[in-house]
Amino acid sequence: ARITPELFAVWLRILKRVPNSVIWLYKHPKAAVLRLKLQVTRAGLDEDRLVFSPPCSPKLEHLKRVTLADLCLDTLVYNGHTTASDMLWAGVPFITMSGQNWPSLVATALAHTVEMPEMVVKSLAQYEELAVKLATKPSL
């Protein structure tokens, strides 16, 4: 799974630390959505802090939609490939963590290619801190 329990725990901490923030996800199967919402509720957060969107086409409409995001939080095991590229095309920065195999290194390569190596972190603690910093101080 792209959203590991460890990563989702980080996302929940980010939600707690960044008022009025949401995690915006691709609409998953109903059972997955319910499980994720349950975890949010168990963490003491409103389930509305998770936003699920269906696929969007044509591609231009998708790129317009993602411009509404302030920051993209990448997944770990299999990180953003097309999604990371879409974010860059839309002008949305992303945070990624370098992994050990090619599926978990694609977003790292993209970040370096566009000269944004500061968006690549080496630990979940760094990931969380950078996300909170960028979300609370968008001028950075």
Disulfide bonds with the S-S distance in Angstrom:
none
